[in-house]
Amino acid sequence: MKMSKLDNTECVSCQQLIQNIMTNKSYLGLISNHLYRNVLCTVLQYMMSDAEMQTISSRLLNCKSLKDLLSVVLTILERRHNKRLFSLVLHWVYFSQNGLTLAELIELGGNDPDLLPILFDLESVEILVSINGLVKFVHSVCKETVFRHLSIPKNIDDASTRTIRQNLVDLFEKKLTLGCVSYRVADELPAQLAALKDKESLFKCLSSIFVFVHLYRRGRLTTLVNYWKILSRDTSAVKDIYCSALQSILDESKDESSFNEQITMLYDLLGDFYKDLGLFSIAQKLLEKSLELKEEHLEPDDILLTRSYFLLARLFTQWKKYQTAEEYLKQALECNDVSTEGASSSIATILEFLAMLCQHQEKGKDADIYRKNAIGLRDTHFFQHELVSIKLSLVECTQLAVTLSESASSHVTLEETTGWLVSISFIYFHLKQYSEAAEVLQQALRYLTKDNNGDMQNYQAVIDIQCKLSFVYTTMG
């Protein structure tokens, strides 16, 4: 059920109660706590009309810590809703690895209509929050309070704990079985299976090449390796498992002669993964196979080729074969056209990599040249990027000046409008955007000459702008 809003009488009582707390010295430290203040004000605002008002207010006044306050709030909310579902929602969020999406919570709750009001109230009192689509606890204090309020057992093998985790496993395992493997499955399923010590299901989950892809692409290498350690699998065994999974995908592909970007992506990821594990020879074979497929089907300057050269260069650098790495980086440079939009940043990265390799090989002069070129490109790229933002802002300022001057309700004078336009042209001039500076000055000139009517003050302003225009045109050549 939704929290009821206050009438004026209730608002006065609410203010009096807050005033009592604010003037009590023992509460000053708590009131300065942002979360405490927000929770307290929300509870007072929405619960003043409750039949238990006297009991609630006295209990709130007796809260000497944020945990105590949150505990009282949880008790109040529990009475307003389906107690079992309320407890389940908090349990699911508590035991999830990174929070749960609204769709996942609805599915776990069996589309129960009471679920959304529960979430609404928990978010209103700032116990839960939705961040990037994931419902999670606002603060670790909220999580600790829920742990205490629900009397969650510390024993991980407790039957109730296992039941909650199994709910989460069933949800994500169903998606894995259906082939709907997203980053959410990769985040939650292995973690829950590891907590349940279900090694058979964990092995099946980790053996999925798509779970591997989502974990590794998001920088979860250590997590992935730790999962395999739970199963007592060494790097050699892991290598065989993923190579077999890749081969199965290759066997299922319909036309081996055509280019498949997903297949080359798998080669690249597995090659990079084995490089991180120190299996350099296996990594080399996979990355070279990916490069071979790309060279066979793509244009010589395709960005995917650059990626392959870069990955191979990283491999050989870690392998301490610097000369080979340098050759691949030079090939990557040849693939990039500095005139292409967004290419200067990637070229600068390659040049910095080359400078580092030359330094390792004691080629100091070459390293300095590469480093200077990289810095030059970075500066150019940064200026061009910032220039776009500045020019967009200046266009908006120009439009605003024109709009204000033409508005019947505006009290902006002609002198103010032309003054703004001259200032904008001045910025354009210093950015060496001379044509834009001239255009804005001409616009200011049109405003001044439109209704001059022999005004000597306007006449002087016209001469000033014409002088500025003349200077801009002279600079333009």
N, C-alpha and C positions, 0 to 999 in steps of 0.2 A: 504494500500500500504506500502511496506517496505521503510525504510529510505535509502537514497542513500549514498554511501561511498564517501569520499573526494578524490580529486586529490591533487597533491603536492602544487599547488597554493593556494587552499583552506586551506590546513594544515598550511601554513605560516600565512595566515590571521587569522586563528583560534588561532595560538600561539601568534600573536601580540595582539589580543583582550584579551586573558587570561593574557598576560604580563601587559597590561594597567590596568586591574582589580587588579592584584597582587600588582602593585606599588602604587595604590590609597589607602591611609591610611584608608579611610572610609569603605573599603571593607575587611580589614584584619580580622575583627571579623567574617565576613560571610564566608570567604575562609577557616577559621579554622574549620567551621562546615562541618563534613564529608558528610552529605546528600546534603547540598547546593553545595559543590564542585563537587560531583559526577553528580548531575542533570545538573549543568552548563556545565561541560565538555562534557557530553553526548549530550546535545542540540547543543553545538557549533560544535561537531564532525559530527553530522548527519544532521544539518540544514543549514550549510554554503552555500550550493548550491541552496537554495530556492530563488525564484525571489524577495521575500520580505526581502532579507538579511539586507539591511540598516535599515529597520524598526525594524526588529527583534533584531539586535545588539543594537540599541539605547534603545529599551524597556528592554533588558536584563541588560544593564548598569544602567538603572534607578531603578532596583529592589533593594530595601534596606532591604529586609527580605526574608526568605525562603518561606513564604506564597506568597509574591509578585511574586517570581520567578516561583513557581509552578502554580500560576494562569496564568501567561504568557504562560507557557508550555502547560497547558490544552487548552488555546485558540488556540495555534498553531496546536496542535494535532486534535482539533475539526474540523479545516478547512480541514485537510488531509483525514478525514474519513466521513462516513455516520453519520451526526450529531445526528439523532434520536437514532441510535443504540449505538453510543458513550455515549450518555447521559444515556441510559437504562443500559448499562454495569456498569457504575459508580453508578447508583441508586441501582441496584441489590446487588452489593458488599457492598454499604453503609448500606443498611437496613438488610442485612443478619446478623445473630447472631454471627457466627464465621468464616465468609468467605464462598466461594462457590468453588466446584471442577470445573475443566475444563469441565467435562461431563455435569454438571448441568448448567453451563453457556451456553454451546452449545445447550442444550435442551431448555433453556429459550429463546435463540435467534433464535429458529426455524431452526437450522443448517445453518444460514446465513453465507456465505463464508467471509463476511467482518469482522466477529467477531474476528477471530484469529489474523489478522493484528492489530486490535485495542488493543488486549491484549498484543501483542508483543511490541507495541510502549509504552504502559503504564508501562510495566515491564522494558523496556529499560531505561526510564527516572526515574525509581525507585519511581513511584507513587504506583504501585501494585507489589506484590511479591507472589510467590507460596511457601508456607511453609507446609510441610507434606501433599502435595496434595491439599491444600486449598488456593485459590487466595484471598488475603486480602491486606489492605493498609500497606505500609512499615512502616509508623509512624503515630501517632495521628495527626501530623501537616498536613499530606497529606489528612487525613479524614476531618479535619476542613476546608482545602482549597477547597476540593470538595463540602462540604456543602455550602460554600460561593459562589463558582463558579456556581453551579447548582441552586442557590437560593432555596434550599430545605426549605419548610415551617416548622416553629417550631411547628405549630399546628398538633398534631398527627392524628387528624380527617380530615385533608385536603384530598380532593378527589384524587389528584395525588399521595400522599403518600399511601393512601389506595389501589390504583391501583397497585403500585409496590409491596406492601406486599401481595396483592391477587395473583400476579404472582408467588411469592414464595410459598404461601399456595397451589395453584393449583399443582405446581410441586411436593411437598412433600406429599400432600394428595393423589395424584394418586398412589404414591409408597405404602402408608399405605393401600389403598383400595386393591391393588394387593397383599398385604401380604409381600412386600419387605421392611420390617422394619429394617433399619440399624441405626447406631449411628447418621448418618446425619439427618434422619427423626426425631429422638428423640431430637436432638439439635435444629433444625430449626422450625419444625411445631408448637410445643406448644408455642414457643416464638412469632411467627408471629400471631397465633390465639389470644394469650393474648393481643398483641398490637392492634389487630383489635376489641377486646372486643367481639369476637364471642364465647360466652360461650357454646352454644350447640355443636359446632364443637370441642371446647377445651375439653369438657367433653368426647366426643367420642374418641378423641385422647388419653387422659390420661387414659381412661378405658382399652386401649390396654395393655395387660400384657407384650407385647414385647417392647413397648415404656417405660414402667416401668423398665424392665430389663436393657435396655441400659442406662437409666438415673441413676439408683441406682448403677449399677456395676461400673460406672465411677465417683462415689463419689458425685453425684448431689442431695443428699437428701434434702438439704435446698431449692434448685430450685424446686424440685418435690412438696414439702410441700407448697411452695409459690403459685404454680399453682393451687393447690387444694383450697387454701385460696381465690383465685380470684373467685372460684365457690362456696364459702361459705360452703365447706364440711369439717366437723371435722374428727378426726382420726377414730372415730367409723364408719362413713359413708365410708371412704376410705377403711377400713378393709373389710367391706361387699362387696364393689365393686371388690376388688382384689381376695377375696375368691371365689366370684361367677365366675370370669374370670378363676381362676384355676380349679374350678369344671367343667366348660365347656370344658376345655382342657382334663381333666380326662375322661369325658364322650365320647369325640371323639377318645380317644386312643383305638386302636384295641384290644390289648392283655394286660390286666391288670396284668396278672401273670408274664410277662417278665419284666426284669429290663430296665428302661428307664432313662438314665442319665440326659436328659433334664428335666424330671419331678422332679427328686430329686434336680436338680439345682434350679428349681422354688420354691420348698419347702424351700430350704436353704435361697434363696434371700428374700422371703416373711417373713420367720421367723426372719431373721436378720433385715429386715425393721421394722417389728412390735416391735422388741426389741428396736430399735432406737426411736420408737414412745412411748415407755413405756408400750406397751400392752404385758406384759411378759407371761401371761397365754396362749394367742393365739400363741405367738412366740414359746413357749415350745411345744405345740401340733404339729405345723408344723415341727419344727426341729427334734422332736422325730419320726414323721412319716417318714421323710427323712432317719433317722438313721435305722429305722425298715426295710425299703426297701433295704438299702445297706447291712445290716447284713444278710438279707435273700438271697441275690443274689451274694455277693462279698466275696472274700477271707478275712480272719481276719486281714491281714496286708496291705490291699488295702489303698492307700493314700486318697481315697474318704471317708473312714471311719474315718481317722485321722481328716479330715476337719470337719466332723459332730461333733466329740467329742470336737474339738476346739471351734466350734460355740456355742455348748451347754455350754461349760465352760465360754465363754464370757457372755452368757445370764445370767447364775446363779451368775456370779461375779457382773454384773450390778444390779441384783436382790438382791444382798447382801446375797446370800446363798452360802457362801464360801466353806463349807464342800462338798456340791454337786459338785461345780465347780472343786474342787481339785480331786475328784474321776474321773471325766471325763478327766481331764488332765493326770492322771495316766494311764487311758485306752489309751489315745492318744500316750503316751510314749511306751506302750507295742506294738503298731502297727508299730512303727518305728524301723528299724534296722540301727544302727550307721554305719555299714559297707556298706550300700547302698549308691551309688553315690548321692551326694547332700542332703542326709538325715541329716547330722550333723548340718546344719544351722537351719532346722525346729525343731530338737530336742533341740537345744540351746534356741530357742524361747519358747518352751514349758517349759523348765527348768526355764527360767526367769519369766514366768507367774506363775509357782509353787512357786518360791521364793517370789513373790509379795503377793500371797495368804497366804502363811505361815506367812509373816510379818503382814498381816491384822489380822491373828488369834493368833498373839503373839507367834509364834513358831520360835523364833530367830535362834536356832541351825539348824533346818531343812532349813530355808531360806538361811543361809550361805552356807550350803552344796550344795543346788541347784544352788546358784549363782556362786560358785567356779567351779562347773561342767560345767555350761553354758559358763563361761569365757574360760575354758580349751578347750571346743569344738570350740568356736569361733576362738581362736588362731590357732588351728589345721586346721580348715577349711580355714582360711585366708592364712596360710602358704602353704597348698596344692594347693589352687587356684593360688597364686602368683608363686609357684614353676613351675606349668605347663607353665605359660607365660615366665618365665626365661629360662626354658629348651628349649622352642621353639626358643627363641632368640639366645641361644647358638648354637643350631643346624644350624640356618641360618648363624651365624658368621663362624662356621666351614666350611660350604659349600662355603661361600664367600672366605675364605682364600685359600681353595683348588683350586677354580676356578681361582683366580688371579695368583696363582703360576703356573698353567698349561697353562695359556693364553700366546700365542706367542707374543702378542702386549704389554703384561704387563712388567713393569720394576721392579716388586717385586722380591727381592732376596730370596734365600733359607733361610737365617738367619731370615729375616722378617717373612716368612711363619711359620717357626718352633716356632718363638717367639710368634706369635699370638696363635698358637695351645697350647703352654705351658701355656699361660695366661688363655685360655678357660678352660684347665684342672684344673688350680688353682681355678677357680670359682666353677667348679663342685665339687672339693674336699671340699671346705668350705660349700657347700650345702649338704654335706654328700652323694653325688651321686658318690660313689667310682668307680663303674664299668664304668660309662661314662668318668670319669677322666682318668682311665687307658686306655680306648679305644682311646681317643684323644692323649694321650702321645705315644701310640703305632703307631698311624698315623704319628706323628711328627718324630718318630724314623725311620719309613720306608722311609720318605723323605730324612733324613740325610744319611742313609746307601745305598740309591739307587745309587747315583753317588759320592761316597766318594773319590775314586781315591787317597787314602793315604793323603788326606788333614788333617793336624794336628788340624786345627781349628775346622773342622767338627768332628774330632775324640774326641776332648774335649767336644763338645756339645752332642755327643752320650753318653759319660760317665755321663754327668749331667742329661740327660733325664732318663737313666737307673737307676740312684740313686733315682730320683723322682718316677719312676715306682715301685721300690723296696719298697719305703716308703708307697706308696698307697696300694700295696698288703699286707704289714705288718698291716696297719690300717684295711684293710678288714678282716684280720684274715684268 
